[in-house]
Each structure stands twice: as structure tokens, then as C-alpha cells.
Amino acid sequence: MKEVIRMTLTRREHGVLLHALNELRNHMIEQSMPTEGVDAVFLKVIDASEKRPGRKHEAR
């Protein structure tokens, strides 16, 4: 069974993560290394939906 890890990121953090993964992928390509693992994570981060936190209702 795969372990699922969930992260909550700001838009800026999401952008930084995408940039870092892309830089890692480019470096791996330059070194003629396989990029399948990075590609899989990169696509998951790109496809991650933006979920807004639900509203908290005050006690009545």
C-alpha cells in the first residue's frame, strides 16, 4: 500500500516547489539520468487542485 502525504502550500510555495522540481529535472537530463520519478511528482504537483479551507461556523 502506498503512503499518501498531503501538504498545504501557499501559491508562492507551490510555485517554488514547481520551480525546484523543474530545476532538478533539467539537471538530471543534463547528467543523462532517468527522470521518471521527478516527472511523476512534477505532474502530481501541477495537477493538484486548489482546495480552499472550509468555513468554520461559530457555536450558536
N, C-alpha and C positions, 0 to 999 in steps of 0.2 A: 504494500500500500504506500502511495506517495504521501509525503508530508506536505501539507499546504501551509504556506506562510503568507499572511496578509499584512500589508503595510499601508499606513495612512500618510500621504505626502501632500505637500502644498504644490501648487502649479510650478513654482520655481524649483522645488526639489525634484519633481517629475522631470522637468527639463534638464536638470543637472544629471540625473540618472540616465536619461536617454543619451545625452552628450558623452558621458563616461563610457557607456556601453558601445557607442559608435566608435569612439577613440580606441577602445580595446579591440574591437573587431578589425579596425583598419590596421592596427599594429600586428595583429595575428595574421592578417592577409600578407603584410609585408614580410613576415617571417615564414611564410608558407606553412602556417599551422592551420589545422581544421577549425572552422568557426561555428560548427553546428550548435554547440551548447550556448554560445553567446547569441547566435541568431534566434534560438528558441526563446531565450529570456527577453531579448530585444523586442520580438513580436508580441510577447505577452504584455510587456510594459506599454507598447504602442496601443494595443487593443484593450487595455484596462479601461473600464468605464469609470466615469467620474460619478461618484456617489456622494451625495450631499447628506450631511448628518440630519437625522430626523428631528423634528421639533419636540422639545420637552414640554410637556404640559404641566402646569402648576397644579398643586393639590387644590381641590375645590372645597 
